[in-house]
Structure formats: C-alpha cells, structure tokens
C-alpha cells in the first residue's frame, strides 16, 4: 500500500506542477503580448512586483519539482546498480537546487 501512495504522490506532483507551469506560461505570453516591456526598467518593474515575484518563485519551485519527479522516475527505471543510482540522485538534486538558487539570485538582484 505504501508504494501505491508514493506512486500517486509522484503522479499528483507531476500533474499539478505541469498545470501551474502551463497556466503561468499562457498568462505570461498573453500579458507580454499586449504589455511588452519597452526597456530594462519596465521589465525590472514588472518582475519586482510582489505578485509577479511570488508567481515566478512558484514557477521555479514547480519546474524544479517537475524535473525532479520526471528524472527520478527515469533513473529508477533505467539505472539498476544501487550505488550509481544514489549518486545520480544526489547529483540531480544538487543540480536542481543549484539552478533554483541561481534563479532566485537573479530575481533578488533585479529588486536592487
């Protein structure tokens, strides 16, 4: 029963993050199609708005979780040696965390 719950949780996270990313991308495309920033200051103002900042942060988290679940499942299916699989899990987690922190740094620097 525990495995079924774990599989459902991964399925739910994958679908929920995909839905949020789809809605975010559609909203961003629609918004920037009709209200494109004309300068760096316009872009910076739109990104540093509290609602936009929170939405972008949620997008980064959703993207990281979505990538983690998908790549974790691929590694679990195709990498059989346990030590190699654990090593790849650690490298994947560190890479995704590093990318998320890098994007956070970019957003925080835009607020200055």
C-alpha positions in Angstrom: 0.0 0.0 0.0 2.9 2.4 0.7 4.2 2.1 -2.8 0.8 2.9 -4.3 0.7 6.1 -2.2 4.2 7.0 -3.3 3.3 6.5 -6.9 0.1 8.6 -6.6 2.0 11.4 -4.9 4.6 11.5 -7.7 1.8 11.4 -10.3 -0.1 14.2 -8.5 3.0 16.4 -8.1 3.8 15.9 -11.8 0.3 16.8 -13.0 -0.1 19.8 -10.6 3.3 21.3 -11.4 2.6 20.8 -15.2 -0.8 22.6 -14.8 0.7 25.5 -12.9 3.6 25.9 -15.4 1.1 25.8 -18.3 -1.1 28.4 -16.8 1.9 30.6 -15.9 3.3 30.4 -19.4 0.0 31.1 -21.0 -0.6 34.1 -18.7 3.0 35.4 -19.4 2.6 35.1 -23.1 -0.8 36.8 -23.1 0.4 39.5 -20.7 3.7 40.3 -22.6 1.9 40.1 -26.0 -0.2 43.1 -25.1 2.0 44.8 -22.5 5.6 44.2 -23.6 8.3 46.0 -21.6 9.9 48.7 -23.6 13.1 49.0 -21.5 15.1 47.2 -18.8 13.4 49.3 -16.2 10.0 48.3 -17.4 11.0 44.6 -17.3 12.5 45.1 -13.8 9.4 46.9 -12.6 7.2 44.0 -13.7 9.4 41.3 -12.3 9.8 43.0 -8.9 6.0 43.5 -8.4 5.1 41.3 -5.4 2.5 39.2 -7.2 4.9 38.6 -10.2 7.8 37.8 -7.9 5.7 35.3 -6.0 4.4 33.8 -9.2 7.9 33.4 -10.7 9.2 31.9 -7.5 6.3 29.3 -7.6 7.2 28.7 -11.2 10.8 28.0 -10.3 9.7 25.6 -7.5 7.2 23.9 -9.8 9.8 23.5 -12.5 12.3 22.0 -10.1 9.8 19.6 -8.6 8.5 18.6 -12.1 12.1 17.9 -13.3 12.9 16.0 -10.1 9.9 13.7 -10.3 10.4 13.0 -14.0 14.1 12.5 -13.9 13.9 10.5 -10.7 11.5 8.1 -12.3 13.7 7.7 -15.4 16.7 6.9 -13.1 14.7 4.5 -11.0 13.6 2.7 -14.2 16.8 2.5 -16.1 19.7 2.7 -13.6 19.9 -0.7 -11.8 23.1 -0.5 -9.7 22.1 1.0 -6.4 25.3 3.0 -5.7 25.2 4.6 -9.2 21.5 5.4 -8.8 22.0 7.1 -5.4 25.0 9.0 -6.8 22.9 10.2 -9.7 20.1 11.1 -7.4 22.4 13.3 -5.3 23.9 14.9 -8.4 20.4 15.6 -9.8 19.2 17.1 -6.5 22.3 19.2 -6.2 22.0 20.4 -9.8 18.3 21.3 -9.5 18.8 23.1 -6.1 21.8 25.0 -7.6 19.7 26.1 -10.6 16.8 27.2 -8.4 19.1 29.2 -6.1 20.8 30.8 -9.2 17.4 31.9 -10.5 16.4 33.2 -7.0 19.7 35.2 -7.0 18.8 36.7 -10.4 15.4 37.7 -9.2 16.7 39.1 -5.9 19.3 41.1 -7.8 16.6 42.6 -10.0 15.0 44.1 -6.9 18.0 46.2 -6.1 
